[in-house]
């Protein structure tokens, strides 16, 4: 690309690319995209964004294109990589001057230089750091700031590299520039403090910006630049100086007040100082030990004593609490259970903590947390009034403890209480007597198990609190019902549950939305508890479920709808079929909610979970949901649709329970299986559920299903078996086994391509026991229930192996007998004996040769399945099933699904459950005797061990 001619055309294209007119914009973007790989393009971009006379938007775009080009074309191995000559020229051009007048562009250039430094510094770009340091020392204010900004971004990028060699290089860099970075930070800090006390705010702001950047550099160097920082006096000196500087900056906050233009940046600076301490503690806990005492003194004095009044602000308090929490919780600071096994550093840290956390200190911290920080602020109360739903959602945020004051306070309270419960329990109990501090007692429920008689407290005090209906008392009502939720799984008598359900019923009608949402959460904890009894809850089910549905309709926030849906799901799951009379309205509402939640995949996941429990509760009646249910399953499990990333797992679970509870196949239900091929190709962690779905289709309608899908399923299985674990292989084979069990003729025909591998696996003596057991289960079904197909398969395999059929059959029987111990399930053991016995009567010499082994298997199986009647002394086959009985269920037992019933009916026709092994053995031996004559049969029986013969005769007595 010729530089002179190129500059004007690139400039023109960039100018057009900033246009608001898409007709102008699109062709320009396409032209720029084509130039990305042209030699010289990035040199032109460099000239354009370094020309301060050009339009800011054009220069901004030039920087962005340059920055994106580094990611794509700077590495040597990249396609269309930049030449080494051009890169050398570009590196030199990037650091010729640091005088960019526009802040946003200056930041982008600094980031751009850092990206190049990540790839090239220090080997290909050794001059970068010396030039940056020289420029930072300069007297020109703008140049100094821009160089410092670049220095920070370069340091930040190099510190983030994690390979051992890169870390060593960064440590070399840190040791070389640490002194300079410290003096730079110290100089700018002193300048700022002098200017702020002289009331020169404009100069102070400029110095503060430089102080901030130099501290950011020092943070990266301190945390990532030293392997053993405790051995470096400058590092430890800087960290100790942080406390003094923090005090000075906090005092500045007091001096300048909240209206100063400096205030926001000053607070940012204070937070950065705390981040230095927190990061150092996280990465170097042992090196931090000399700082523990000072950190605790500093944080506790500002957060829990009057020293912080007038100077602290919320984010600073959160950071101080996080500092205390990390010191209290740090595993490196805890001695081993056996004190002699403890590291010296752990003992030293523990000693410092023990000396600091005295009884008076812990008492003051505990009291201040409960009586000061747990209280709702004016802002929170106002939010409760103006937007109760947002208030309720914000109160239950996930990671908010790291950043927000209330959750952070609660986490700190829990950690301190857990570590110092002996000291704090009496303090808290005393406060309970005097103040009724519900929040603290709820958080510490597990710790206070032995110290609080919650049942008495509930009856004598809390019930009364909940009955006060005054509007202002809603704070207490909400906190009390939350408190009950915290204690429900800790200590709450079962016979008090009906009283609690009365309370929940009342509070679900409370005028205040926040109270209703909190009550719903406590209801979930109650029904989800181990002590939950359905019969106690049933009298309240209709009313409470109706109120939950009202709440679901009333709330508008996505998070709250999810929260209420989870409660509804939990209730449906626990009461199961008892929910059927009350779900009409919910069933009508869910399609509308699904439509409204098109942009909210997490809410759709909650709807799927609700549908799963709804289908389980409705059983066969769930067929009435199919017009809504089946399209939902179709969308959720279609991997060509973007939402499947969020919905797939729950969608598959819903698909499975729908099949398990389906009374009969429908064309629409059958059609959804078209999604399965792509799902099996994914081979994801959901593969097991996919196999369960396939099995459910076979149980539901084997003929229609196999005729429609067996061919594609066979192809998928053949692909899977090439690259799958042994456990996965067993899952595939179980599908084949179930198909043979449900439909022996059609199953063998449809899965014929898979059976030769099973046959070979048996003959070769598959080493993995569970796989071998499944092979024998499959072959047992074929041999026993489809003998003509077995003969065809034997002929095919003999041809493939170039072996005589009889010899091959002998190998199969021999391996079967040898590997009988691989089979652990009694059903499969009985199946094996029935299958091998089905070869009798036979005059085949190979089968007669293996007669002893067949009898051996039969006697083993008889031991498995025969039980002795103590009254008559006779034996009977305990696996026989003569008729189908509906089981009698208690209230807490789940009723059988439609699939459970199908399995029971199938078992009535299964030889394993319909043929007496004892009778079958007797008949087969009689038939063999009739074939061979008494003398020949006697000779055959002499091949069997005498002890086995004795046991066999004992089992066959009376026949």
VEXZA-677553 format. One line per field, with one value per residue (C-alpha): residue number from 1; chain; x, y, z. Coordinates in steps of 0.1 Angstrom, whole numbers. Layout:
# residues N
kemar	(NUM_...)
bavex	(A_...)
c1	(X_...)
c2	(Y_...)
c3	(Z_...)
***
This chain:
# residues 959
kemar	(1_2_3_4_5_6_7_8_9_10_11_12_13_14_15_16_17_18_19_20_21_22_23_24_25_26_27_28_29_30_31_32_33_34_35_36_37_38_39_40_41_42_43_44_45_46_47_48_49_50_51_52_53_54_55_56_57_58_59_60_61_62_63_64_65_66_67_68_69_70_71_72_73_74_75_76_77_78_79_80_81_82_83_84_85_86_87_88_89_90_91_92_93_94_95_96_97_98_99_100_101_102_103_104_105_106_107_108_109_110_111_112_113_114_115_116_117_118_119_120_121_122_123_124_125_126_127_128_129_130_131_132_133_134_135_136_137_138_139_140_141_142_143_144_145_146_147_148_149_150_151_152_153_154_155_156_157_158_159_160_161_162_163_164_165_166_167_168_169_170_171_172_173_174_175_176_177_178_179_180_181_182_183_184_185_186_187_188_189_190_191_192_193_194_195_196_197_198_199_200_201_202_203_204_205_206_207_208_209_210_211_212_213_214_215_216_217_218_219_220_221_222_223_224_225_226_227_228_229_230_231_232_233_234_235_236_237_238_239_240_241_242_243_244_245_246_247_248_249_250_251_252_253_254_255_256_257_258_259_260_261_262_263_264_265_266_267_268_269_270_271_272_273_274_275_276_277_278_279_280_281_282_283_284_285_286_287_288_289_290_291_292_293_294_295_296_297_298_299_300_301_302_303_304_305_306_307_308_309_310_311_312_313_314_315_316_317_318_319_320_321_322_323_324_325_326_327_328_329_330_331_332_333_334_335_336_337_338_339_340_341_342_343_344_345_346_347_348_349_350_351_352_353_354_355_356_357_358_359_360_361_362_363_364_365_366_367_368_369_370_371_372_373_374_375_376_377_378_379_380_381_382_383_384_385_386_387_388_389_390_391_392_393_394_395_396_397_398_399_400_401_402_403_404_405_406_407_408_409_410_411_412_413_414_415_416_417_418_419_420_421_422_423_424_425_426_427_428_429_430_431_432_433_434_435_436_437_438_439_440_441_442_443_444_445_446_447_448_449_450_451_452_453_454_455_456_457_458_459_460_461_462_463_464_465_466_467_468_469_470_471_472_473_474_475_476_477_478_479_480_481_482_483_484_485_486_487_488_489_490_491_492_493_494_495_496_497_498_499_500_501_502_503_504_505_506_507_508_509_510_511_512_513_514_515_516_517_518_519_520_521_522_523_524_525_526_527_528_529_530_531_532_533_534_535_536_537_538_539_540_541_542_543_544_545_546_547_548_549_550_551_552_553_554_555_556_557_558_559_560_561_562_563_564_565_566_567_568_569_570_571_572_573_574_575_576_577_578_579_580_581_582_583_584_585_586_587_588_589_590_591_592_593_594_595_596_597_598_599_600_601_602_603_604_605_606_607_608_609_610_611_612_613_614_615_616_617_618_619_620_621_622_623_624_625_626_627_628_629_630_631_632_633_634_635_636_637_638_639_640_641_642_643_644_645_646_647_648_649_650_651_652_653_654_655_656_657_658_659_660_661_662_663_664_665_666_667_668_669_670_671_672_673_674_675_676_677_678_679_680_681_682_683_684_685_686_687_688_689_690_691_692_693_694_695_696_697_698_699_700_701_702_703_704_705_706_707_708_709_710_711_712_713_714_715_716_717_718_719_720_721_722_723_724_725_726_727_728_729_730_731_732_733_734_735_736_737_738_739_740_741_742_743_744_745_746_747_748_749_750_751_752_753_754_755_756_757_758_759_760_761_762_763_764_765_766_767_768_769_770_771_772_773_774_775_776_777_778_779_780_781_782_783_784_785_786_787_788_789_790_791_792_793_794_795_796_797_798_799_800_801_802_803_804_805_806_807_808_809_810_811_812_813_814_815_816_817_818_819_820_821_822_823_824_825_826_827_828_829_830_831_832_833_834_835_836_837_838_839_840_841_842_843_844_845_846_847_848_849_850_851_852_853_854_855_856_857_858_859_860_861_862_863_864_865_866_867_868_869_870_871_872_873_874_875_876_877_878_879_880_881_882_883_884_885_886_887_888_889_890_891_892_893_894_895_896_897_898_899_900_901_902_903_904_905_906_907_908_909_910_911_912_913_914_915_916_917_918_919_920_921_922_923_924_925_926_927_928_929_930_931_932_933_934_935_936_937_938_939_940_941_942_943_944_945_946_947_948_949_950_951_952_953_954_955_956_957_958_959)
bavex	(A_A_A_A_A_A_A_A_A_A_A_A_A_A_A_A_A_A_A_A_A_A_A_A_A_A_A_A_A_A_A_A_A_A_A_A_A_A_A_A_A_A_A_A_A_A_A_A_A_A_A_A_A_A_A_A_A_A_A_A_A_A_A_A_A_A_A_A_A_A_A_A_A_A_A_A_A_A_A_A_A_A_A_A_A_A_A_A_A_A_A_A_A_A_A_A_A_A_A_A_A_A_A_A_A_A_A_A_A_A_A_A_A_A_A_A_A_A_A_A_A_A_A_A_A_A_A_A_A_A_A_A_A_A_A_A_A_A_A_A_A_A_A_A_A_A_A_A_A_A_A_A_A_A_A_A_A_A_A_A_A_A_A_A_A_A_A_A_A_A_A_A_A_A_A_A_A_A_A_A_A_A_A_A_A_A_A_A_A_A_A_A_A_A_A_A_A_A_A_A_A_A_A_A_A_A_A_A_A_A_A_A_A_A_A_A_A_A_A_A_A_A_A_A_A_A_A_A_A_A_A_A_A_A_A_A_A_A_A_A_A_A_A_A_A_A_A_A_A_A_A_A_A_A_A_A_A_A_A_A_A_A_A_A_A_A_A_A_A_A_A_A_A_A_A_A_A_A_A_A_A_A_A_A_A_A_A_A_A_A_A_A_A_A_A_A_A_A_A_A_A_A_A_A_A_A_A_A_A_A_A_A_A_A_A_A_A_A_A_A_A_A_A_A_A_A_A_A_A_A_A_A_A_A_A_A_A_A_A_A_A_A_A_A_A_A_A_A_A_A_A_A_A_A_A_A_A_A_A_A_A_A_A_A_A_A_A_A_A_A_A_A_A_A_A_A_A_A_A_A_A_A_A_A_A_A_A_A_A_A_A_A_A_A_A_A_A_A_A_A_A_A_A_A_A_A_A_A_A_A_A_A_A_A_A_A_A_A_A_A_A_A_A_A_A_A_A_A_A_A_A_A_A_A_A_A_A_A_A_A_A_A_A_A_A_A_A_A_A_A_A_A_A_A_A_A_A_A_A_A_A_A_A_A_A_A_A_A_A_A_A_A_A_A_A_A_A_A_A_A_A_A_A_A_A_A_A_A_A_A_A_A_A_A_A_A_A_A_A_A_A_A_A_A_A_A_A_A_A_A_A_A_A_A_A_A_A_A_A_A_A_A_A_A_A_A_A_A_A_A_A_A_A_A_A_A_A_A_A_A_A_A_A_A_A_A_A_A_A_A_A_A_A_A_A_A_A_A_A_A_A_A_A_A_A_A_A_A_A_A_A_A_A_A_A_A_A_A_A_A_A_A_A_A_A_A_A_A_A_A_A_A_A_A_A_A_A_A_A_A_A_A_A_A_A_A_A_A_A_A_A_A_A_A_A_A_A_A_A_A_A_A_A_A_A_A_A_A_A_A_A_A_A_A_A_A_A_A_A_A_A_A_A_A_A_A_A_A_A_A_A_A_A_A_A_A_A_A_A_A_A_A_A_A_A_A_A_A_A_A_A_A_A_A_A_A_A_A_A_A_A_A_A_A_A_A_A_A_A_A_A_A_A_A_A_A_A_A_A_A_A_A_A_A_A_A_A_A_A_A_A_A_A_A_A_A_A_A_A_A_A_A_A_A_A_A_A_A_A_A_A_A_A_A_A_A_A_A_A_A_A_A_A_A_A_A_A_A_A_A_A_A_A_A_A_A_A_A_A_A_A_A_A_A_A_A_A_A_A_A_A_A_A_A_A_A_A_A_A_A_A_A_A_A_A_A_A_A_A_A_A_A_A_A_A_A_A_A_A_A_A_A_A_A_A_A_A_A_A_A_A_A_A_A_A_A_A_A_A_A_A_A_A_A_A_A_A_A_A_A_A_A_A_A_A_A_A_A_A_A_A_A_A_A_A_A_A_A_A_A_A_A_A_A_A_A_A_A_A_A_A_A_A_A_A_A_A_A_A_A_A_A_A_A_A_A_A_A_A_A_A_A_A_A_A_A_A_A_A_A_A_A_A_A_A_A_A_A_A_A_A_A_A_A_A_A_A_A_A_A_A_A_A_A_A_A_A_A_A_A_A_A_A_A_A_A_A_A_A_A_A_A_A_A_A_A_A_A_A_A_A_A_A_A_A_A_A_A_A_A_A_A_A_A_A_A_A_A_A)
c1	(0_17_16_9_-19_-32_-36_-62_-83_-82_-90_-120_-132_-129_-148_-176_-175_-185_-216_-251_-263_-261_-259_-225_-214_-217_-196_-169_-168_-165_-136_-118_-123_-107_-77_-71_-46_-29_8_11_-26_-17_10_-16_-39_-11_-5_-42_-49_-16_-28_-46_-59_-83_-119_-121_-145_-123_-92_-112_-122_-86_-74_-102_-92_-56_-64_-86_-58_-33_-57_-59_-26_2_12_38_16_-16_-29_-20_4_21_57_85_96_62_58_92_81_47_63_86_57_35_59_73_51_26_6_-28_-53_-85_-89_-109_-85_-55_-70_-75_-39_-26_-47_-34_3_-4_-18_14_35_17_31_64_77_105_122_111_104_131_129_92_96_127_109_78_98_116_84_68_96_91_78_51_18_0_29_35_-1_-4_29_17_-16_2_26_-4_-20_13_19_-17_-14_20_9_-21_2_2_29_59_83_61_58_96_99_73_91_124_106_90_123_139_112_97_117_109_71_72_88_65_34_48_56_22_4_24_16_-21_-22_-5_-28_-60_-51_-42_-77_-63_-89_-79_-43_-53_-76_-47_-23_-50_-54_-16_-17_-44_-25_8_-10_-27_8_21_-8_0_38_32_7_22_58_74_75_83_73_79_116_116_118_104_73_66_74_49_22_27_26_-8_-24_-10_-21_-55_-59_-48_-72_-101_-93_-94_-129_-138_-122_-136_-171_-195_-200_-164_-156_-127_-149_-158_-122_-110_-134_-122_-86_-95_-112_-81_-59_-82_-80_-42_-45_-73_-54_-21_-39_-56_-23_2_-16_17_35_4_9_30_0_-28_-27_-26_-53_-77_-70_-76_-107_-124_-117_-133_-162_-170_-159_-167_-134_-152_-181_-182_-155_-166_-188_-206_-181_-153_-171_-178_-141_-131_-156_-142_-107_-118_-137_-108_-85_-110_-117_-83_-73_-36_-42_-58_-37_-41_-63_-31_-12_22_13_7_30_48_32_-3_5_18_-13_-36_-18_-22_-59_-65_-48_-68_-103_-107_-141_-147_-137_-159_-188_-186_-184_-213_-235_-226_-234_-268_-279_-264_-256_-286_-311_-328_-316_-339_-331_-340_-373_-381_-374_-396_-425_-419_-409_-415_-408_-373_-366_-374_-353_-323_-324_-318_-290_-264_-229_-241_-222_-190_-202_-234_-234_-263_-253_-217_-226_-246_-217_-192_-216_-219_-181_-172_-201_-190_-153_-161_-195_-185_-179_-208_-236_-242_-240_-266_-289_-288_-297_-326_-340_-338_-341_-356_-329_-344_-319_-289_-308_-319_-284_-269_-296_-273_-248_-276_-293_-286_-291_-326_-359_-373_-406_-415_-403_-425_-456_-451_-436_-433_-470_-481_-457_-472_-508_-501_-516_-505_-489_-457_-454_-447_-409_-414_-438_-414_-384_-402_-415_-379_-366_-390_-378_-342_-351_-375_-349_-329_-353_-391_-415_-436_-468_-464_-465_-504_-500_-473_-495_-523_-497_-485_-521_-527_-494_-500_-529_-508_-513_-476_-460_-426_-442_-460_-428_-409_-438_-437_-399_-405_-432_-407_-383_-411_-424_-388_-379_-373_-400_-427_-458_-483_-513_-506_-505_-535_-562_-544_-533_-562_-561_-523_-519_-546_-527_-494_-510_-523_-488_-473_-497_-492_-454_-438_-400_-385_-365_-396_-417_-389_-388_-426_-425_-399_-422_-451_-429_-418_-454_-465_-436_-443_-481_-479_-513_-531_-525_-548_-580_-563_-540_-566_-558_-520_-524_-542_-517_-484_-488_-493_-463_-442_-451_-443_-409_-395_-365_-360_-345_-339_-376_-384_-362_-383_-414_-399_-392_-428_-441_-419_-435_-470_-468_-456_-486_-512_-500_-520_-541_-511_-522_-546_-515_-501_-512_-489_-465_-452_-443_-424_-404_-399_-383_-363_-346_-340_-302_-307_-326_-305_-325_-315_-283_-304_-334_-320_-314_-348_-364_-350_-362_-397_-397_-388_-415_-441_-434_-433_-468_-483_-512_-507_-485_-497_-484_-472_-453_-438_-427_-407_-382_-368_-348_-329_-303_-287_-288_-270_-244_-236_-226_-230_-236_-273_-267_-280_-314_-315_-312_-339_-361_-354_-363_-395_-406_-400_-420_-448_-452_-424_-439_-447_-415_-391_-407_-403_-369_-349_-329_-317_-312_-291_-269_-265_-257_-230_-214_-215_-200_-169_-159_-177_-168_-177_-205_-219_-216_-237_-264_-266_-267_-295_-317_-312_-319_-352_-363_-357_-376_-406_-407_-383_-390_-392_-364_-340_-349_-346_-313_-298_-268_-256_-259_-228_-206_-224_-218_-181_-178_-191_-168_-138_-145_-151_-131_-153_-178_-208_-205_-202_-232_-252_-240_-252_-285_-290_-280_-301_-332_-324_-317_-347_-374_-363_-344_-347_-330_-303_-297_-294_-270_-249_-247_-237_-210_-196_-193_-176_-152_-146_-155_-179_-213_-211_-176_-187_-218_-195_-173_-203_-216_-182_-176_-212_-205_-171_-184_-216_-201_-201_-239_-250_-287_-309_-332_-303_-290_-323_-326_-292_-302_-335_-317_-291_-316_-337_-309_-322_-332_-304_-284_-257_-224_-212_-242_-239_-202_-212_-241_-221_-216_-253_-264_-239_-255_-290_-281_-266_-297_-319_-300_-307_-345_-358_-372_-382_-417_-410_-444_-442_-405_-410_-393_-409_-396_-398_-396_-429_-456_-492_-512_-509_-518_-521_-498_-512_-494_-490_-495_-458_-452_-453_-479_-467_-463_-479_-445_-443_-476_-464_-433_-455_-478_-447_-432_-463_-454_-416_-403_-382_-414_-438_-418_-409_-372_-377_-404_-384_-352_-373_-391_-359_-340_-370_-370_-332_-337_-365_-342_-312_-327_-321_-286_-274_-288_-272_-238_-245_-254_-222_-203_-219_-203_-220_-226_-243_-265_-275_-284_-304_-323_-332_-346_-366_-382_-419_-420)
c2	(0_32_56_89_77_54_80_100_70_54_88_91_56_63_95_77_50_76_85_80_71_33_37_55_36_0_2_21_-6_-33_-14_-10_-47_-56_-34_-50_-75_-50_-42_-6_-2_1_26_48_43_54_86_94_90_108_138_161_183_156_150_133_106_97_95_74_49_47_37_11_-5_-5_-21_-48_-55_-63_-91_-106_-100_-91_-126_-142_-174_-154_-156_-124_-115_-81_-81_-77_-45_-29_-39_-24_8_8_2_32_54_45_60_90_114_113_145_132_160_139_118_89_86_87_58_38_44_34_1_-4_0_-25_-50_-48_-50_-82_-98_-81_-67_-70_-91_-73_-40_-34_3_6_8_31_56_55_61_90_106_102_122_150_185_188_181_165_144_132_122_103_85_75_63_41_29_18_-1_-18_-28_-41_-62_-77_-85_-105_-130_-164_-186_-192_-176_-145_-142_-143_-115_-94_-100_-88_-57_-51_-53_-28_-1_-6_22_46_37_43_77_87_78_95_126_130_121_149_174_165_169_203_216_204_220_252_250_248_223_225_216_191_173_170_157_133_118_112_98_74_61_57_38_15_7_1_-22_-45_-44_-52_-80_-97_-86_-105_-142_-135_-99_-101_-102_-69_-39_-15_-35_-39_-2_8_-15_0_35_27_29_64_76_61_81_113_108_100_132_151_138_153_186_191_178_160_189_192_183_162_141_114_109_110_82_62_67_55_23_17_17_-9_-30_-30_-45_-70_-82_-86_-106_-128_-135_-135_-145_-154_-122_-103_-116_-86_-64_-83_-63_-30_-39_-51_-20_3_-14_-19_16_32_8_0_30_68_73_67_91_119_104_69_61_29_14_20_3_-27_-29_-27_-54_-76_-71_-82_-112_-123_-122_-141_-168_-173_-209_-200_-183_-213_-239_-276_-297_-312_-281_-298_-302_-264_-242_-215_-188_-202_-201_-166_-153_-171_-156_-121_-126_-141_-111_-87_-103_-98_-102_-64_-60_-89_-76_-41_-55_-78_-51_-25_-50_-59_-25_-3_-20_-44_-15_-5_29_58_51_14_23_48_21_-3_22_33_0_-29_-56_-41_-38_-75_-86_-65_-79_-114_-106_-134_-119_-86_-94_-83_-49_-39_-29_-50_-84_-77_-70_-102_-123_-107_-113_-150_-154_-137_-155_-189_-183_-167_-181_-188_-151_-138_-162_-146_-111_-120_-137_-107_-85_-109_-104_-66_-57_-87_-87_-111_-106_-117_-147_-158_-156_-175_-201_-231_-217_-209_-243_-252_-217_-207_-225_-214_-233_-214_-181_-188_-194_-168_-139_-142_-152_-121_-99_-113_-105_-68_-55_-18_-5_6_-29_-44_-43_-66_-89_-93_-99_-124_-145_-145_-155_-185_-195_-195_-217_-241_-267_-261_-264_-264_-290_-308_-303_-265_-267_-263_-231_-219_-226_-205_-177_-181_-181_-148_-131_-142_-117_-90_-55_-52_-69_-73_-92_-115_-122_-130_-153_-172_-178_-191_-213_-228_-235_-251_-275_-283_-294_-330_-327_-317_-338_-336_-345_-314_-291_-304_-284_-252_-262_-248_-214_-210_-222_-197_-169_-180_-178_-143_-132_-147_-126_-95_-93_-78_-82_-112_-122_-121_-142_-168_-167_-172_-200_-218_-218_-230_-258_-268_-270_-291_-314_-321_-326_-345_-357_-338_-306_-318_-300_-266_-261_-250_-213_-219_-242_-214_-187_-205_-202_-165_-162_-183_-159_-128_-143_-147_-124_-139_-173_-178_-171_-197_-222_-216_-222_-255_-265_-257_-277_-307_-309_-301_-330_-353_-341_-345_-379_-391_-360_-340_-350_-321_-298_-311_-282_-259_-285_-302_-270_-259_-292_-289_-254_-262_-293_-280_-273_-252_-226_-202_-205_-242_-231_-221_-244_-277_-294_-286_-292_-327_-334_-321_-343_-373_-368_-361_-395_-413_-399_-401_-426_-431_-420_-391_-381_-348_-365_-389_-360_-343_-372_-356_-334_-364_-371_-337_-341_-375_-359_-334_-362_-338_-343_-347_-379_-401_-382_-386_-424_-424_-405_-432_-459_-441_-440_-478_-485_-461_-474_-497_-506_-471_-456_-483_-483_-445_-440_-472_-467_-432_-442_-472_-448_-424_-454_-467_-433_-430_-464_-454_-429_-433_-444_-479_-463_-446_-479_-496_-468_-475_-513_-509_-493_-523_-546_-528_-529_-567_-570_-550_-564_-593_-598_-561_-551_-577_-567_-530_-531_-558_-537_-534_-572_-585_-563_-577_-612_-605_-589_-621_-644_-621_-621_-583_-573_-546_-566_-542_-542_-580_-583_-562_-581_-613_-597_-588_-622_-639_-621_-630_-667_-671_-651_-650_-683_-681_-647_-661_-689_-663_-642_-673_-682_-646_-645_-680_-667_-635_-653_-682_-707_-736_-727_-754_-744_-707_-717_-737_-706_-685_-710_-714_-677_-673_-699_-684_-648_-656_-638_-606_-606_-592_-585_-616_-609_-612_-643_-660_-649_-664_-698_-697_-688_-715_-741_-732_-749_-782_-808_-812_-840_-815_-828_-792_-784_-818_-811_-778_-795_-794_-756_-751_-770_-751_-717_-732_-742_-708_-691_-714_-703_-667_-670_-699_-692_-720_-720_-727_-744_-769_-771_-767_-742_-716_-690_-656_-637_-650_-624_-636_-604_-566_-549_-511_-504_-489_-456_-435_-397_-391_-417_-408_-428_-449_-432_-445_-458_-477_-493_-502_-519_-539_-551_-559_-579_-602_-613_-614_-650_-639_-632_-655_-688_-708_-716_-747_-760_-750_-768_-799_-799_-794_-821_-845_-836_-842_-876_-886_-876_-895_-924_-932_-946_-918_-892_-909_-907_-870_-863_-880_-850_-828_-824_-847_-818_-798_-828_-831_-794_-797_-827_-808_-779_-802_-822_-827_-821)
c3	(0_-12_18_1_-22_5_32_13_3_38_54_30_39_76_72_54_81_107_87_101_66_62_24_29_60_48_16_36_63_36_20_53_60_27_35_69_54_31_39_51_62_99_92_75_104_128_108_108_145_154_133_158_131_118_130_164_152_123_146_171_144_131_166_169_135_146_179_163_138_167_178_143_125_150_159_136_131_123_87_68_97_96_84_110_92_95_131_140_123_141_175_170_158_188_213_196_215_244_237_226_236_237_268_252_223_247_267_235_224_258_256_220_231_260_235_215_247_257_226_221_254_264_237_205_223_249_246_256_294_294_271_292_324_308_296_330_345_320_331_304_323_293_282_318_322_289_295_330_316_291_317_338_309_299_336_340_308_315_351_337_319_337_320_343_319_315_353_357_331_349_382_366_354_388_407_382_383_418_435_407_409_447_444_416_437_468_449_433_466_484_456_459_496_495_468_485_518_499_483_448_435_398_405_431_406_381_408_421_386_385_420_410_379_398_426_399_386_421_429_399_407_444_440_409_407_436_444_481_487_525_518_499_523_497_491_528_533_507_522_556_541_526_561_567_532_537_569_551_523_547_566_532_528_561_552_517_524_500_475_463_427_441_463_437_427_463_472_441_454_489_474_453_485_501_469_472_507_497_466_485_512_485_466_495_527_544_534_547_583_595_583_600_633_615_590_618_639_609_596_630_642_611_609_645_665_664_645_612_618_592_570_559_529_520_495_519_548_525_517_554_562_534_548_583_568_547_577_599_573_558_559_560_594_611_630_622_645_658_669_662_625_622_601_621_599_607_645_643_624_648_677_663_656_691_707_687_689_727_744_745_708_697_718_703_667_674_689_662_634_648_662_635_602_602_603_571_559_549_513_517_534_506_480_499_497_461_444_468_441_432_469_475_445_455_490_477_451_444_448_463_496_479_469_489_525_539_524_532_568_571_556_580_609_600_596_629_647_633_644_678_687_724_729_708_717_752_736_710_734_757_727_718_753_750_713_695_669_644_616_636_652_618_603_633_635_633_658_683_680_717_731_718_724_691_695_727_712_681_702_729_710_673_666_684_663_631_642_645_612_614_582_600_615_581_588_618_600_571_593_616_587_573_607_608_574_587_617_599_591_622_651_646_660_635_655_651_613_611_632_608_577_593_596_560_548_566_555_518_520_537_520_516_486_502_531_506_486_519_531_498_503_538_524_500_528_548_522_511_546_556_583_558_561_532_554_576_546_527_545_535_500_480_496_497_461_450_467_452_418_425_436_404_383_403_403_372_377_359_390_412_388_389_427_429_402_422_453_432_417_451_464_434_438_474_472_439_427_455_434_405_416_420_389_363_365_365_334_316_326_318_280_284_307_283_254_275_286_251_259_294_291_329_335_308_327_358_337_325_361_370_340_351_385_370_346_375_396_368_356_327_328_316_280_282_283_250_228_250_263_231_213_245_245_207_211_242_227_192_190_159_180_201_233_236_253_283_280_269_303_317_283_282_317_308_276_297_324_297_281_314_323_288_286_248_220_198_163_178_206_181_159_185_184_152_175_190_162_167_205_203_180_208_231_260_297_288_270_298_298_260_264_290_266_239_264_274_237_234_265_253_218_206_172_160_174_161_127_124_141_146_114_123_159_147_127_157_180_156_155_193_199_180_206_240_275_288_308_277_258_285_281_243_248_274_248_225_254_263_227_226_259_248_212_206_169_159_182_168_132_138_158_136_126_163_171_154_176_206_194_188_222_239_218_224_262_267_297_312_334_331_293_292_314_290_260_276_285_249_235_262_249_212_220_243_225_189_182_144_144_167_141_113_134_142_105_96_123_113_78_88_112_87_115_117_133_160_171_172_193_216_221_229_255_270_274_288_315_322_326_345_375_355_357_390_384_394_364_339_357_354_317_310_324_305_273_276_286_255_235_250_240_214_199_189_202_210_231_249_254_272_291_324_321_313_344_365_354_360_396_403_390_410_441_431_425_446_480_504_519_557_562_533_528_491_468_445_420_437_404_391_387_382_381_382_415_421_450_482_488_519_515_511_485_448_428_399_365_334_324_357_349_314_328_352_324_303_331_332_296_302_305_334_354_337_334_365_363_384_360_329_341_349_315_295_313_308_271_268_286_262_232_244_263_300_294_272_295_325_308_301_338_349_333_360_394_420_444_417_408_445_447_414_427_459_438_416_444_441_403)
***
